[in-house]
């Protein structure tokens, strides 16, 4: 089974080697057919502490690194302000 890959924005970088990434997706409501924007917050492993708040990053699913951390930062797509 292939690993999931998402692109999102770093919303928190206060922890050591960990960033919180907000990933948004547009889905359609099953009954009313209205488009809804849903956001997930993922904790991702950032080995070099390179990502800062506001950066756009790509994360990939991985084995559990800690209790809540199951994602790894692959690359920084865009640097934040």
Helices and strands as residue ranges (DSSP letters): E 5-12, E 18-28, E 35-45, E 56-61, E 71-78
